[in-house]
């Protein structure tokens, strides 16, 4: 079960509703690769053919360090040859990999103004 959160910076007057966490279907390989870039899909298919197992996805609240937008990053993890591997998605606004994870305990600060980022749960999803 995942959470729906509102992430906001009052000083910058920006807010975004994000779906974070994961659902039951996020352990399905086809679900895991949906929304990934073609290169990431190719890499994940190759890992699967090499024997990778336990694919899962977790959606994480982030702020892009390139364009400063709030977004949900997909953190794909799997096990290959006994080692845990992780692949992150890009910012949907500018395609940057540069991100800062937003803590859900309201301890993160805005990369633009330095003020606290407020995170409040507004619902659940599955």
N, C-alpha and C positions, 0 to 999 in steps of 0.2 A: 504494500500500500504506500503510495506517495502522498506528498503534501502539495497543496497549492498555497503559495506565499506571495505577499505583496512586499516588494523590495523598494525602498524609497530613500531619497536624500532630500530633506526639506529645504536645505540651503540652495541646492541646484535646481529645485523644483522638478525633479524627475522621479518617475515611479514606473514599475513594471510588475505584472503578474506573471509568476513563474511556476512551472510544474517541476517539482524536484523529487528526488528519491527514485523508487522503482516499483514496478508492478510485476505480477506473476509472469506475464508474457515476455518480460525483459530477459529471461533466461533462454529464449528461443533464438537461434542463430539468425534467422531471417529478420526478426525484430531488431536484433543487435545491429545488423549492418544497414538497416533502413536509415536514411538521413546522413550517411557517411559519404565522404568524397569517394570518387572512383579509385583513387590511389589507396585510400584506407580500406575500401572494400576488397581490392586485389590483395593487399597485405593480410587481411583477415582470412580470406579464402585460402591463401597460401599457408597460413598458420594452421588452419583447420585440416588441410591436406597433410601437413607435417605431424598431425596428431594432437593438436591443441584441444583442450577440453575446458569445461566449466565456463563457457562464455556468459557474461552478464553485463548489464548496463546499469549505471547509476547516474541520475541527472543531478547536477551540482550547480547551485547559484554562483554566478561569477560577474565580475565587472571587467570589461575589456580594457587593457592598458593602452591600446592604440586609439580606439574611438570613444572610450568611456561609457559604452552602453551596458546596461544590465542584461544578462541573458542566461539561459540554462545550457551548461556545457555537458555533453555526453561523455562520461568516463567509461570506456569499454575495457573490461578486464577479462583475462583468460589465463590458463595454465599451459605452458609449453615446456616439455622436457623437465618438469618439476619446478619450473620457475614462473612466478607470477609476472605477467606482462600487462601494461596499461597503454591504451591509446585514447587521446582526448580529441574532441571535435573542435572545429574553429568557431570564431565569433560569426554569427549569421549576418551581421551588418557589414563587417569589413574583411572577413576571412583571416584575421590574425589569430595566431596561437597564443599570443601574450595575454595572460589573464591573471586575475587575482581572485581566489575563491572567497566568497562572502560567507562569513560565519553566521549560522542561524541563531546564535546567542547574542546578537546585537553588539558584537565587539569589533566589527570591521569598520573601516573608515573609507569615505569616498576618495577616489584617486584624484578628483578635480579640486575639491575644496577642503578636504581633510576632516570634514564633519562626520559624525557617526551615521552609518547606514542602518536604517530601521528595517527589520524583517518581522512580519507578522503573518501567522497562519490564518488563511481565510477559507480553507476547505481541504478535502482529501480527494484522491483519484486512484484508480486501479486499472 
